[in-house]
Amino acid sequence: MSITREEVAHLARLARIALSDAELDHLAPQLNQIITAVAQVQEVTAEGIPPTSHATGLTNVFRDDVPAGCLTPEQALDQAPAVEQQRFKVPRILGED
Amino acid sequence: MPRELTRMTAAELSAALARNEVSATEVTQAHLDRIAAVDGRVHAFLHVAADNALAQAREIDDERAKGIRRSPLAGVPVAVKDVFTTIGMPTTCGSRILQGWHPPYDATITRRLRQAGAIILGKTNMDEFAMGSSTENSAYGPSRNPWDLARIPGGSSGGSAAAVAAYETPLAVGTDTGGSIRQPAAVCGIVGTKPTYGGSSRYGVVAFASSLDTPGPFGRTVLDTALLHEAISGHDPCDSTSIDAAVPPVVAAAREADVSGMRIGVVTELSGEGYQPGVLSRFAEAVELLESLGAKVTEVSCPHFRYALPAYYLIAPSECSSNLARFDAMRYGLRVGDDGTRDAEEVMALTREAGFGAEVKRRIILGTYALSSGYYDAYYGKAQQVRTLIIRDFDAAFGQVDVLVSPATPTTAFPIGERADDPMAMYLADLCTIPSDLAGNAAISVPCGLAPEDGLPVGLQVMAPVLADDRLYRVAAAAEAAFAGRWGRPLLAQAKGL
């Protein structure tokens, strides 16, 4: 199993990381090596073995819906990169047209 | 006097405070002085909260004057890994993306430490977002091993381990996802425990791999580690994966320190090729020692443990790629490139490029790959099945023995820089610790001597079933006492001073 430089570039775009060309050159062979190593799991015969997503077997956990305190708008916005009119100010999300 | 205070264990400080031989302020000041004297070389701390700590100590002294004692840890210093949120202190996770971030709430464990009256000295260095085994992935530079400043202190909780080993604090908390408490404890010659998953709350612990992340204690002695373990554990309604059960009696077990009649299994698969000879010889001695103390030792095979490392490096990166999506430059943390011409997606990608280090990027991309539709079954799905098989190996083993033992790490501390750009070599540092993370059971590392070839500490790992954390302390305390008798002093006393 191998992964190409183009695939790594595509994955980085999906993960919203603007990798430089130099980083791609460096990362792609490393990821290839890692993927080759982790592919060992495919040697294991696991027919009919259920997957484990969580080790201690808890399923749904319910609690009563009790109103409690929460952050004030000032606390919530305190660490924001940009704020306007008591809101998070973000770059535009939709295109111009 | 101040110099001696930093050499005392948490249990000794607790007793001295209870007898009014010393004040919390004196204890705190002594440790702050020690940090000022040595941390320039060790770099265990990212943030020292001197004013906060002294204010907290004064509060405890006021209470002590009125005869109030909040808990055994009241007035005892503790250092907190920079992955736990803390009101009034920055929380960076060793990352540029969270540089200068001041969280608006305390992690449950931070809150419990404050309520217990423990004095929080500051925040300790770590591999970025807890991804690494050396602290070299910290955006703020590596911590150094107090035994040899040219070597790694382990990771990801390397700052916490180094701070304890350098007598900057008697206690510290860290988190263990693949070995991030036990591996640094082992290579720094101290004690560190990964509690049962869900036994200690993850609320306010910045998430790396949610099904694995487990907060836990460090100390210089087994009893100190148990005292901290007890103080931070227990059900938390704020963490839906927290176990609603009584905390195992870890402190009582550490005091009993009796292994007579206990059945101890040596894991066949956690030995052999790739292990440093001095690690294996010290481990073999530890097993003989336990046998001489009355334990019944057998060899136990866990055939799927050889697939634990590959399964982990699919599961953990997959969860990380999802968890770290929250660092989107919108509500907190770094924002790069927002010059009015770029849209949110571009700003996000530029921020994550600038804010994350190489290992975090590797893991996010690896996780994105493992979870992508064409590869899901072959990678993530298969790794989850392997996880089931590893749990079954543990279940079968614990049907025959009370605890399992192995070396905590395949090698002693390696030189800084040696594996920094060789991810696969770095990942091998967690070879022995990963199985218990995947299975969620409890495990500890306790010092078992120095490797003859390099004079560096070796850790004995003890693994116990889910919610049988007390067994770890019973075995580790028995080993610790017997070793102390043999060595004539604690292992750490053999380190050359800083």
HADDOCK unambig.tbl for C-alpha pairs under 7 A between the chains (distance, minus, plus):
assign (segid A and resid 11 and name CA) (segid B and resid 365 and name CA) 5.97 0.50 0.50
assign (segid A and resid 11 and name CA) (segid B and resid 368 and name CA) 6.50 0.50 0.50
assign (segid A and resid 11 and name CA) (segid B and resid 369 and name CA) 6.71 0.50 0.50
assign (segid A and resid 12 and name CA) (segid B and resid 365 and name CA) 6.07 0.50 0.50
assign (segid A and resid 15 and name CA) (segid B and resid 365 and name CA) 6.84 0.50 0.50
assign (segid A and resid 15 and name CA) (segid B and resid 368 and name CA) 6.95 0.50 0.50
assign (segid A and resid 16 and name CA) (segid B and resid 348 and name CA) 6.38 0.50 0.50
assign (segid A and resid 16 and name CA) (segid B and resid 349 and name CA) 4.36 0.50 0.50
assign (segid A and resid 17 and name CA) (segid B and resid 349 and name CA) 4.39 0.50 0.50
assign (segid A and resid 17 and name CA) (segid B and resid 350 and name CA) 6.61 0.50 0.50
assign (segid A and resid 17 and name CA) (segid B and resid 352 and name CA) 5.38 0.50 0.50
assign (segid A and resid 17 and name CA) (segid B and resid 353 and name CA) 5.01 0.50 0.50
assign (segid A and resid 18 and name CA) (segid B and resid 349 and name CA) 4.94 0.50 0.50
assign (segid A and resid 18 and name CA) (segid B and resid 350 and name CA) 5.48 0.50 0.50
assign (segid A and resid 18 and name CA) (segid B and resid 353 and name CA) 5.25 0.50 0.50
assign (segid A and resid 19 and name CA) (segid B and resid 353 and name CA) 6.13 0.50 0.50
assign (segid A and resid 34 and name CA) (segid B and resid 424 and name CA) 6.61 0.50 0.50
assign (segid A and resid 37 and name CA) (segid B and resid 310 and name CA) 6.56 0.50 0.50
assign (segid A and resid 38 and name CA) (segid B and resid 310 and name CA) 4.12 0.50 0.50
assign (segid A and resid 38 and name CA) (segid B and resid 311 and name CA) 6.66 0.50 0.50
assign (segid A and resid 38 and name CA) (segid B and resid 313 and name CA) 6.54 0.50 0.50
assign (segid A and resid 38 and name CA) (segid B and resid 314 and name CA) 6.82 0.50 0.50
assign (segid A and resid 40 and name CA) (segid B and resid 310 and name CA) 6.52 0.50 0.50
assign (segid A and resid 41 and name CA) (segid B and resid 307 and name CA) 6.13 0.50 0.50
assign (segid A and resid 41 and name CA) (segid B and resid 310 and name CA) 6.30 0.50 0.50
assign (segid A and resid 41 and name CA) (segid B and resid 311 and name CA) 6.29 0.50 0.50
assign (segid A and resid 41 and name CA) (segid B and resid 382 and name CA) 6.55 0.50 0.50
assign (segid A and resid 41 and name CA) (segid B and resid 383 and name CA) 6.28 0.50 0.50
assign (segid A and resid 42 and name CA) (segid B and resid 378 and name CA) 6.82 0.50 0.50
assign (segid A and resid 42 and name CA) (segid B and resid 382 and name CA) 6.83 0.50 0.50
assign (segid A and resid 46 and name CA) (segid B and resid 385 and name CA) 6.45 0.50 0.50
assign (segid A and resid 49 and name CA) (segid B and resid 385 and name CA) 5.87 0.50 0.50
assign (segid A and resid 50 and name CA) (segid B and resid 385 and name CA) 5.89 0.50 0.50
assign (segid A and resid 50 and name CA) (segid B and resid 388 and name CA) 6.90 0.50 0.50
assign (segid A and resid 51 and name CA) (segid B and resid 381 and name CA) 6.83 0.50 0.50
assign (segid A and resid 51 and name CA) (segid B and resid 384 and name CA) 4.60 0.50 0.50
assign (segid A and resid 51 and name CA) (segid B and resid 385 and name CA) 4.23 0.50 0.50
assign (segid A and resid 51 and name CA) (segid B and resid 388 and name CA) 6.13 0.50 0.50
assign (segid A and resid 52 and name CA) (segid B and resid 384 and name CA) 5.03 0.50 0.50
assign (segid A and resid 52 and name CA) (segid B and resid 385 and name CA) 6.26 0.50 0.50
assign (segid A and resid 52 and name CA) (segid B and resid 387 and name CA) 6.01 0.50 0.50
assign (segid A and resid 52 and name CA) (segid B and resid 388 and name CA) 5.43 0.50 0.50
assign (segid A and resid 53 and name CA) (segid B and resid 384 and name CA) 6.32 0.50 0.50
assign (segid A and resid 54 and name CA) (segid B and resid 211 and name CA) 5.40 0.50 0.50
assign (segid A and resid 55 and name CA) (segid B and resid 438 and name CA) 6.84 0.50 0.50
assign (segid A and resid 55 and name CA) (segid B and resid 439 and name CA) 5.40 0.50 0.50
assign (segid A and resid 55 and name CA) (segid B and resid 440 and name CA) 5.28 0.50 0.50
assign (segid A and resid 56 and name CA) (segid B and resid 440 and name CA) 6.43 0.50 0.50
assign (segid A and resid 61 and name CA) (segid B and resid 240 and name CA) 6.17 0.50 0.50
assign (segid A and resid 75 and name CA) (segid B and resid 104 and name CA) 6.42 0.50 0.50
assign (segid A and resid 79 and name CA) (segid B and resid 101 and name CA) 6.81 0.50 0.50
assign (segid A and resid 79 and name CA) (segid B and resid 332 and name CA) 5.17 0.50 0.50
assign (segid A and resid 80 and name CA) (segid B and resid 331 and name CA) 4.77 0.50 0.50
assign (segid A and resid 80 and name CA) (segid B and resid 332 and name CA) 4.45 0.50 0.50
assign (segid A and resid 81 and name CA) (segid B and resid 330 and name CA) 6.91 0.50 0.50
assign (segid A and resid 81 and name CA) (segid B and resid 331 and name CA) 6.59 0.50 0.50
assign (segid A and resid 81 and name CA) (segid B and resid 332 and name CA) 5.94 0.50 0.50
assign (segid A and resid 81 and name CA) (segid B and resid 333 and name CA) 6.87 0.50 0.50
assign (segid A and resid 81 and name CA) (segid B and resid 335 and name CA) 6.33 0.50 0.50
assign (segid A and resid 88 and name CA) (segid B and resid 331 and name CA) 6.31 0.50 0.50
assign (segid A and resid 90 and name CA) (segid B and resid 330 and name CA) 6.00 0.50 0.50
assign (segid A and resid 90 and name CA) (segid B and resid 344 and name CA) 6.89 0.50 0.50
assign (segid A and resid 91 and name CA) (segid B and resid 338 and name CA) 6.67 0.50 0.50
assign (segid A and resid 91 and name CA) (segid B and resid 343 and name CA) 5.37 0.50 0.50
assign (segid A and resid 91 and name CA) (segid B and resid 344 and name CA) 4.77 0.50 0.50
assign (segid A and resid 92 and name CA) (segid B and resid 343 and name CA) 4.92 0.50 0.50
assign (segid A and resid 92 and name CA) (segid B and resid 344 and name CA) 5.65 0.50 0.50
assign (segid A and resid 93 and name CA) (segid B and resid 343 and name CA) 5.74 0.50 0.50
assign (segid A and resid 93 and name CA) (segid B and resid 344 and name CA) 5.32 0.50 0.50
